[in-house]
């Protein structure tokens, strides 16, 4: 298929949803609903933005498959990826940020063909940052090429992560155990509240690496993962093994410090409530 045309559709969809997100962001703070826990939020803006993306995609590609965060939440399961062209959408990554008017929010739109992501767009309409990638063609921010950092020393690196939405003691102990072990050797640690924007931060060299275990689903990482790779970075499982789009585990880096971070994570205990690495990873 014509991936350049697909890129145009993806960006158009992201910008249409982004305009609605921006308008809602500027309005007085409204209500929100909880999903799995009281800190796992969804708003009417999430639902509106997903419909805008879905409608835009289906205008151009009425026979393509679609995996969206809100649709998956409503039906109670995530559709499996097949070889058919499939669009993967997070209509509002950073919902808690949105509720609190913290400007790290974005729309994510990706296209997978034969189970491989070939187009990715991540658009933050508040900061007007639009990250775009086509497999084999590099990555851009607002039309300008971007590249990961060259940093090779952990002690000079900034790592981003998130603490997620699970609050039981065992999971929290595992999360903070990893963070303590990692921050002993890092220059700094950041939690920005958006998996996709953290990954795009790695792609543009703003961050040197990002990892998270237990994020929402493939919509958080599909577009951003391609953007990292096309910017010269590496996307892998936090264990150091291959990245699985549906595993809810990711480590994105500049490729130089990723292995050391994975090695450190492997030394830490995990919680059985968290998504586990595949056997052999």
PyMOL commands that set and color helices and strands:
alter all, ss='L'
color gray80, all
select helices_A, chain A and resi 3-26+44-60+69-75+95-99+154-156+169-183+195-203+218-220+222-230+258-266
alter helices_A, ss='H'
color red, helices_A
select strands_A, chain A and resi 33-34+41-42+65-68+86-93+106-113+116-124+129-134+139-141+144-145+158-161+188-190+209-213+234-236+249-253
alter strands_A, ss='S'
color yellow, strands_A
deselect
rebuild
show_as cartoon
